[in-house]
Amino acid sequence: MLIPIPPELKGMVRFVPGGCALKESATPGQQEAFKTFQAERARAQEATVVSA
């Protein structure tokens, strides 16, 4: 399941092997939004594995 990138993180997230990373120039608010985004991604991946 794909989790959409929140609007406040558009252009700030880069995809790397095994996931994604936040760019160095992110503000503290964007860093917090990224943590939430990562947690949602992890939950979605767990749900996919459990239901498979």
Contacts in CASP RR format, 6 or more apart in sequence:
PFRMAT RR
TARGET T0000
AUTHOR 0000-0000-0000
METHOD contacts of the structure
MODEL  1
MLIPIPPELKGMVRFVPGGCALKESATPGQQEAFKTFQAERARAQEATVV
SA
1 44 0 8 1.000
1 45 0 8 1.000
1 47 0 8 1.000
1 48 0 8 1.000
3 37 0 8 1.000
3 40 0 8 1.000
3 41 0 8 1.000
3 44 0 8 1.000
5 13 0 8 1.000
5 37 0 8 1.000
6 33 0 8 1.000
6 36 0 8 1.000
6 37 0 8 1.000
8 29 0 8 1.000
8 30 0 8 1.000
8 33 0 8 1.000
9 22 0 8 1.000
9 30 0 8 1.000
9 33 0 8 1.000
9 34 0 8 1.000
9 37 0 8 1.000
11 23 0 8 1.000
12 22 0 8 1.000
12 23 0 8 1.000
12 25 0 8 1.000
12 26 0 8 1.000
12 30 0 8 1.000
12 34 0 8 1.000
13 20 0 8 1.000
13 21 0 8 1.000
13 22 0 8 1.000
13 23 0 8 1.000
13 34 0 8 1.000
13 37 0 8 1.000
14 20 0 8 1.000
14 21 0 8 1.000
14 23 0 8 1.000
15 21 0 8 1.000
20 38 0 8 1.000
22 30 0 8 1.000
22 31 0 8 1.000
22 34 0 8 1.000
26 34 0 8 1.000
END
